[in-house]
Amino acid sequence: MRLSPLLLEQLETATQQGSRIVIESVLKVRFNSLDDELREIIQPMLLLSPEEFVPVLLQLSREELLARFNSEN
């Protein structure tokens, strides 16, 4: 079964939105808020798979996260 390009695009958008929600939620819980500095690293984190970004979110300190993902911008 082949999916139409439009459906594939919609699935990709939904997956990206779900990942963004997970990243934002974890950042809020870990650091009690989601300030501008943390918001800036969300987009580069979305380039990773959930298997890659979840451990990073849980293990790195705020400073380590900012250093790692700001350097990728």
N, CA, C and O atoms as CSV, one atom per row, in Angstrom:
chain,resi,resn,atom,element,x,y,z
A,1,MET,N,N,0.841,-1.177,0.000
A,1,MET,CA,C,0.000,0.000,0.000
A,1,MET,C,C,0.884,1.238,0.000
A,1,MET,O,O,1.772,1.378,0.842
A,2,ARG,N,N,0.644,2.111,-0.923
A,2,ARG,CA,C,1.390,3.379,-1.004
A,2,ARG,C,C,0.532,4.505,-0.467
A,2,ARG,O,O,-0.662,4.591,-0.757
A,3,LEU,N,N,1.157,5.366,0.319
A,3,LEU,CA,C,0.455,6.523,0.854
A,3,LEU,C,C,0.688,7.724,-0.055
A,3,LEU,O,O,1.751,7.866,-0.659
A,4,SER,N,N,-0.308,8.572,-0.140
A,4,SER,CA,C,-0.175,9.749,-0.986
A,4,SER,C,C,0.858,10.702,-0.386
A,4,SER,O,O,1.067,10.698,0.827
A,5,PRO,N,N,1.499,11.511,-1.211
A,5,PRO,CA,C,2.474,12.480,-0.697
A,5,PRO,C,C,1.875,13.419,0.350
A,5,PRO,O,O,2.548,13.781,1.315
A,6,LEU,N,N,0.618,13.813,0.165
A,6,LEU,CA,C,-0.030,14.700,1.125
A,6,LEU,C,C,-0.191,14.012,2.476
A,6,LEU,O,O,0.061,14.623,3.515
A,7,LEU,N,N,-0.603,12.760,2.473
A,7,LEU,CA,C,-0.750,12.020,3.723
A,7,LEU,C,C,0.604,11.826,4.396
A,7,LEU,O,O,0.713,11.954,5.616
A,8,LEU,N,N,1.617,11.524,3.628
A,8,LEU,CA,C,2.965,11.375,4.194
A,8,LEU,C,C,3.433,12.684,4.828
A,8,LEU,O,O,4.049,12.673,5.894
A,9,GLU,N,N,3.145,13.799,4.181
A,9,GLU,CA,C,3.513,15.112,4.718
A,9,GLU,C,C,2.769,15.379,6.025
A,9,GLU,O,O,3.352,15.885,6.984
A,10,GLN,N,N,1.485,15.039,6.059
A,10,GLN,CA,C,0.691,15.236,7.271
A,10,GLN,C,C,1.203,14.366,8.416
A,10,GLN,O,O,1.251,14.810,9.562
A,11,LEU,N,N,1.580,13.143,8.111
A,11,LEU,CA,C,2.147,12.250,9.135
A,11,LEU,C,C,3.458,12.801,9.680
A,11,LEU,O,O,3.699,12.757,10.887
A,12,GLU,N,N,4.294,13.313,8.806
A,12,GLU,CA,C,5.571,13.894,9.225
A,12,GLU,C,C,5.343,15.120,10.107
A,12,GLU,O,O,6.023,15.298,11.118
A,13,THR,N,N,4.390,15.960,9.725
A,13,THR,CA,C,4.071,17.147,10.521
A,13,THR,C,C,3.567,16.742,11.900
A,13,THR,O,O,3.974,17.327,12.903
A,14,ALA,N,N,2.696,15.759,11.961
A,14,ALA,CA,C,2.167,15.297,13.245
A,14,ALA,C,C,3.277,14.715,14.115
A,14,ALA,O,O,3.296,14.937,15.325
A,15,THR,N,N,4.192,13.978,13.513
A,15,THR,CA,C,5.317,13.403,14.249
A,15,THR,C,C,6.211,14.501,14.810
A,15,THR,O,O,6.642,14.425,15.960
A,16,GLN,N,N,6.492,15.521,14.002
A,16,GLN,CA,C,7.308,16.652,14.456
A,16,GLN,C,C,6.629,17.389,15.609
A,16,GLN,O,O,7.284,17.761,16.582
A,17,GLN,N,N,5.317,17.598,15.502
A,17,GLN,CA,C,4.587,18.290,16.561
A,17,GLN,C,C,4.609,17.478,17.854
A,17,GLN,O,O,4.762,18.034,18.942
A,18,GLY,N,N,4.457,16.172,17.731
A,18,GLY,CA,C,4.510,15.307,18.911
A,18,GLY,C,C,5.875,15.344,19.569
A,18,GLY,O,O,5.980,15.411,20.794
A,19,SER,N,N,6.916,15.302,18.760
A,19,SER,CA,C,8.275,15.378,19.305
A,19,SER,C,C,8.520,16.719,19.983
A,19,SER,O,O,9.135,16.777,21.047
A,20,ARG,N,N,8.042,17.788,19.373
A,20,ARG,CA,C,8.193,19.131,19.957
A,20,ARG,C,C,7.512,19.189,21.316
A,20,ARG,O,O,8.063,19.750,22.263
A,21,ILE,N,N,6.325,18.615,21.418
A,21,ILE,CA,C,5.594,18.614,22.693
A,21,ILE,C,C,6.367,17.848,23.758
A,21,ILE,O,O,6.442,18.286,24.906
A,22,VAL,N,N,6.940,16.711,23.387
A,22,VAL,CA,C,7.729,15.928,24.339
A,22,VAL,C,C,8.943,16.721,24.811
A,22,VAL,O,O,9.206,16.795,26.011
A,23,ILE,N,N,9.678,17.311,23.884
A,23,ILE,CA,C,10.868,18.089,24.240
A,23,ILE,C,C,10.495,19.255,25.142
A,23,ILE,O,O,11.134,19.472,26.171
A,24,GLU,N,N,9.463,20.011,24.765
A,24,GLU,CA,C,9.037,21.148,25.585
A,24,GLU,C,C,8.624,20.694,26.985
A,24,GLU,O,O,8.981,21.331,27.976
A,25,SER,N,N,7.885,19.613,27.065
A,25,SER,CA,C,7.417,19.120,28.362
A,25,SER,C,C,8.565,18.701,29.266
A,25,SER,O,O,8.580,19.037,30.450
A,26,VAL,N,N,9.514,17.980,28.723
A,26,VAL,CA,C,10.656,17.542,29.532
A,26,VAL,C,C,11.477,18.748,29.990
A,26,VAL,O,O,11.896,18.808,31.146
A,27,LEU,N,N,11.706,19.694,29.104
A,27,LEU,CA,C,12.455,20.895,29.493
A,27,LEU,C,C,11.735,21.655,30.606
A,27,LEU,O,O,12.374,22.115,31.553
A,28,LYS,N,N,10.417,21.791,30.503
A,28,LYS,CA,C,9.641,22.484,31.529
A,28,LYS,C,C,9.738,21.774,32.876
A,28,LYS,O,O,9.925,22.414,33.911
A,29,VAL,N,N,9.611,20.463,32.855
A,29,VAL,CA,C,9.668,19.698,34.106
A,29,VAL,C,C,11.064,19.759,34.723
A,29,VAL,O,O,11.204,19.955,35.930
A,30,ARG,N,N,12.078,19.593,33.909
A,30,ARG,CA,C,13.455,19.582,34.442
A,30,ARG,C,C,13.905,20.933,34.948
A,30,ARG,O,O,14.588,21.022,35.968
A,31,PHE,N,N,13.521,22.007,34.228
A,31,PHE,CA,C,14.078,23.321,34.532
A,31,PHE,C,C,13.023,24.326,35.011
A,31,PHE,O,O,13.302,25.521,35.115
A,32,ASN,N,N,11.828,23.846,35.297
A,32,ASN,CA,C,10.734,24.633,35.877
A,32,ASN,C,C,10.165,25.720,34.984
A,32,ASN,O,O,9.207,26.387,35.373
A,33,SER,N,N,10.712,25.912,33.825
A,33,SER,CA,C,10.171,26.887,32.875
A,33,SER,C,C,10.804,26.650,31.514
A,33,SER,O,O,11.748,25.874,31.363
A,34,LEU,N,N,10.257,27.337,30.543
A,34,LEU,CA,C,10.784,27.232,29.180
A,34,LEU,C,C,11.079,28.643,28.700
A,34,LEU,O,O,10.235,29.293,28.083
A,35,ASP,N,N,12.291,29.109,28.992
A,35,ASP,CA,C,12.667,30.474,28.624
A,35,ASP,C,C,13.167,30.521,27.176
A,35,ASP,O,O,13.214,29.501,26.489
A,36,ASP,N,N,13.534,31.708,26.734
A,36,ASP,CA,C,13.958,31.889,25.345
A,36,ASP,C,C,15.176,31.052,24.984
A,36,ASP,O,O,15.246,30.513,23.879
A,37,GLU,N,N,16.133,30.934,25.893
A,37,GLU,CA,C,17.333,30.140,25.606
A,37,GLU,C,C,16.971,28.681,25.349
A,37,GLU,O,O,17.481,28.067,24.412
A,38,LEU,N,N,16.099,28.133,26.174
A,38,LEU,CA,C,15.693,26.741,25.981
A,38,LEU,C,C,14.836,26.581,24.725
A,38,LEU,O,O,14.947,25.573,24.027
A,39,ARG,N,N,13.992,27.553,24.434
A,39,ARG,CA,C,13.175,27.485,23.219
A,39,ARG,C,C,14.050,27.420,21.960
A,39,ARG,O,O,13.688,26.766,20.982
A,40,GLU,N,N,15.187,28.094,21.990
A,40,GLU,CA,C,16.069,28.126,20.817
A,40,GLU,C,C,16.687,26.770,20.501
A,40,GLU,O,O,17.052,26.520,19.352
A,41,ILE,N,N,16.811,25.900,21.478
A,41,ILE,CA,C,17.447,24.603,21.213
A,41,ILE,C,C,16.451,23.523,20.800
A,41,ILE,O,O,16.851,22.411,20.457
A,42,ILE,N,N,15.166,23.840,20.831
A,42,ILE,CA,C,14.159,22.833,20.462
A,42,ILE,C,C,14.290,22.429,19.004
A,42,ILE,O,O,14.291,21.236,18.698
A,43,GLN,N,N,14.401,23.390,18.098
A,43,GLN,CA,C,14.475,23.065,16.665
A,43,GLN,C,C,15.675,22.170,16.338
A,43,GLN,O,O,15.507,21.178,15.629
A,44,PRO,N,N,16.884,22.484,16.831
A,44,PRO,CA,C,17.987,21.561,16.539
A,44,PRO,C,C,17.790,20.177,17.163
A,44,PRO,O,O,18.261,19.179,16.620
A,45,MET,N,N,17.101,20.117,18.292
A,45,MET,CA,C,16.842,18.817,18.918
A,45,MET,C,C,15.893,17.976,18.085
A,45,MET,O,O,15.958,16.747,18.111
A,46,LEU,N,N,15.010,18.639,17.345
A,46,LEU,CA,C,14.056,17.918,16.510
A,46,LEU,C,C,14.735,17.178,15.353
A,46,LEU,O,O,14.123,16.319,14.718
A,47,LEU,N,N,15.978,17.509,15.087
A,47,LEU,CA,C,16.723,16.798,14.041
A,47,LEU,C,C,17.137,15.402,14.493
A,47,LEU,O,O,17.502,14.555,13.678
A,48,LEU,N,N,17.074,15.174,15.808
A,48,LEU,CA,C,17.411,13.867,16.369
A,48,LEU,C,C,16.161,12.994,16.444
A,48,LEU,O,O,15.038,13.496,16.482
A,49,SER,N,N,16.374,11.695,16.465
A,49,SER,CA,C,15.251,10.781,16.686
A,49,SER,C,C,14.912,10.788,18.181
A,49,SER,O,O,15.745,11.179,18.999
A,50,PRO,N,N,13.704,10.363,18.541
A,50,PRO,CA,C,13.370,10.291,19.967
A,50,PRO,C,C,14.361,9.433,20.766
A,50,PRO,O,O,14.657,9.737,21.922
A,51,GLU,N,N,14.861,8.385,20.158
A,51,GLU,CA,C,15.842,7.535,20.833
A,51,GLU,C,C,17.123,8.293,21.151
A,51,GLU,O,O,17.834,7.955,22.098
A,52,GLU,N,N,17.412,9.318,20.356
A,52,GLU,CA,C,18.594,10.136,20.587
A,52,GLU,C,C,18.315,11.307,21.523
A,52,GLU,O,O,19.122,11.594,22.407
A,53,PHE,N,N,17.172,11.992,21.341
A,53,PHE,CA,C,16.965,13.202,22.147
A,53,PHE,C,C,16.479,12.942,23.567
A,53,PHE,O,O,16.751,13.751,24.454
A,54,VAL,N,N,15.774,11.847,23.813
A,54,VAL,CA,C,15.277,11.595,25.177
A,54,VAL,C,C,16.424,11.416,26.166
A,54,VAL,O,O,16.417,12.079,27.203
A,55,PRO,N,N,17.414,10.552,25.904
A,55,PRO,CA,C,18.513,10.428,26.868
A,55,PRO,C,C,19.273,11.739,27.079
A,55,PRO,O,O,19.686,12.049,28.196
A,56,VAL,N,N,19.452,12.499,26.011
A,56,VAL,CA,C,20.149,13.781,26.110
A,56,VAL,C,C,19.372,14.724,27.020
A,56,VAL,O,O,19.952,15.385,27.881
A,57,LEU,N,N,18.062,14.782,26.825
A,57,LEU,CA,C,17.224,15.645,27.658
A,57,LEU,C,C,17.292,15.261,29.133
A,57,LEU,O,O,17.266,16.123,30.011
A,58,LEU,N,N,17.378,13.981,29.390
A,58,LEU,CA,C,17.359,13.507,30.774
A,58,LEU,C,C,18.723,13.541,31.448
A,58,LEU,O,O,18.797,13.596,32.675
A,59,GLN,N,N,19.799,13.511,30.677
A,59,GLN,CA,C,21.127,13.376,31.260
A,59,GLN,C,C,21.930,14.675,31.317
A,59,GLN,O,O,22.675,14.897,32.271
A,60,LEU,N,N,21.787,15.526,30.320
A,60,LEU,CA,C,22.627,16.720,30.280
A,60,LEU,C,C,22.056,17.835,31.150
A,60,LEU,O,O,20.840,17.973,31.283
A,61,SER,N,N,22.932,18.613,31.728
A,61,SER,CA,C,22.507,19.789,32.493
A,61,SER,C,C,22.022,20.866,31.525
A,61,SER,O,O,22.206,20.763,30.312
A,62,ARG,N,N,21.408,21.887,32.080
A,62,ARG,CA,C,20.946,23.012,31.262
A,62,ARG,C,C,22.108,23.601,30.470
A,62,ARG,O,O,21.986,23.844,29.269
A,63,GLU,N,N,23.222,23.828,31.134
A,63,GLU,CA,C,24.394,24.420,30.482
A,63,GLU,C,C,24.920,23.521,29.373
A,63,GLU,O,O,25.305,24.000,28.307
A,64,GLU,N,N,24.936,22.209,29.629
A,64,GLU,CA,C,25.408,21.269,28.608
A,64,GLU,C,C,24.469,21.242,27.404
A,64,GLU,O,O,24.922,21.196,26.260
A,65,LEU,N,N,23.163,21.271,27.662
A,65,LEU,CA,C,22.196,21.297,26.563
A,65,LEU,C,C,22.370,22.554,25.708
A,65,LEU,O,O,22.399,22.488,24.479
A,66,LEU,N,N,22.485,23.698,26.384
A,66,LEU,CA,C,22.643,24.956,25.644
A,66,LEU,C,C,23.942,24.960,24.838
A,66,LEU,O,O,23.960,25.400,23.688
A,67,ALA,N,N,25.012,24.476,25.434
A,67,ALA,CA,C,26.293,24.445,24.725
A,67,ALA,C,C,26.233,23.517,23.520
A,67,ALA,O,O,26.723,23.861,22.445
A,68,ARG,N,N,25.638,22.352,23.693
A,68,ARG,CA,C,25.590,21.376,22.598
A,68,ARG,C,C,24.711,21.849,21.445
A,68,ARG,O,O,25.114,21.760,20.285
A,69,PHE,N,N,23.522,22.347,21.749
A,69,PHE,CA,C,22.573,22.653,20.674
A,69,PHE,C,C,22.674,24.075,20.164
A,69,PHE,O,O,22.235,24.338,19.044
A,70,ASN,N,N,23.226,25.001,20.918
A,70,ASN,CA,C,23.466,26.338,20.376
A,70,ASN,C,C,24.621,26.315,19.395
A,70,ASN,O,O,24.643,27.109,18.455
A,71,SER,N,N,25.575,25.431,19.589
A,71,SER,CA,C,26.707,25.341,18.674
A,71,SER,C,C,26.301,24.757,17.331
A,71,SER,O,O,27.007,24.931,16.338
A,72,GLU,N,N,25.154,24.055,17.295
A,72,GLU,CA,C,24.681,23.460,16.052
A,72,GLU,C,C,23.871,24.437,15.222
A,72,GLU,O,O,23.570,24.149,14.063
A,73,ASN,N,N,23.507,25.587,15.782
A,73,ASN,CA,C,22.737,26.589,15.028
A,73,ASN,C,C,23.606,27.320,14.045
A,73,ASN,O,O,23.124,28.197,13.328
